């Protein structure tokens, strides 16, 4: 992963070879890998529409089930394939 980020920072994108360890595999170095993202956790939580449904969960499968139930109750945007 660090090599992909370093390649993106250098301006190399797509199927880029930056180490012998990745030889023979298909890679996709995304231009966004050169960006550093940060966020405010309280602000993010305030926008979470299903936070009240998961706050009393203890297991990952409980979280998954609650989010799945939430997603069934709303209209979501159609998925789009990320181009390689």
C-alpha positions in Angstrom: 0.0 0.0 0.0 2.8 2.4 0.9 4.3 1.9 -2.6 1.0 2.7 -4.3 0.7 5.9 -2.3 4.3 6.8 -3.1 3.7 6.1 -6.8 0.6 8.4 -6.8 2.5 11.2 -5.1 5.1 10.9 -7.9 2.3 11.2 -10.4 2.2 7.6 -11.5 -1.3 6.2 -12.0 -2.9 3.0 -13.3 -1.1 -0.3 -13.5 2.2 0.9 -12.1 5.2 -1.3 -11.1 7.0 0.2 -8.2 8.6 -2.9 -6.6 9.5 -6.4 -7.6 7.1 -7.8 -5.0 4.1 -6.7 -7.2 5.5 -8.3 -10.3 2.8 -10.4 -12.1 -0.2 -8.8 -10.4 -2.6 -6.2 -11.8 -2.5 -3.0 -9.9 -4.5 0.2 -10.0 -2.8 3.2 -8.5 -5.6 5.8 -8.1 -4.8 9.5 -8.2 -6.7 10.0 -5.0 -4.1 7.8 -3.2 -1.9 10.9 -3.0 -4.4 12.8 -0.9 -4.6 12.7 2.9 -8.1 12.6 4.3 -9.1 13.6 7.8 -12.5 14.1 9.4 -14.1 15.2 12.6 -15.5 12.1 14.4 -18.3 13.9 16.3 -19.4 15.6 13.0 -19.3 12.4 11.1 -21.4 10.6 13.9 -23.9 13.5 13.8 -24.6 12.8 10.1 -24.9 9.0 10.6 -28.6 8.2 9.9 -28.4 4.8 11.6 -26.3 5.6 14.6 -29.3 5.2 17.0 -29.8 1.7 15.5 -26.3 0.5 16.2 -25.3 2.1 19.5 -26.5 -0.8 21.6 -24.8 -3.5 19.5 -21.8 -5.5 20.6 -21.0 -7.9 17.7 -20.1 -7.1 14.1 -22.9 -9.2 12.9 -25.4 -7.2 14.9 -24.0 -4.0 13.3 -24.3 -5.5 9.9 -27.9 -6.6 10.5 -29.0 -3.2 11.7 -27.3 -1.4 8.8 -28.9 -3.9 6.4 -32.4 -3.2 8.0 -31.8 0.5 7.7 -30.8 0.2 4.0 -34.0 -1.7 3.2 -36.0 1.1 4.6 -34.5 3.9 2.4 -34.0 4.5 -1.3 -30.3 4.4 -2.1 -28.3 5.6 -5.1 -27.5 2.9 -7.6 -24.0 1.5 -7.4 -21.5 2.6 -10.0 -18.4 0.6 -11.0 -15.1 2.3 -10.4 -13.1 2.3 -13.6 -9.8 0.5 -13.7 
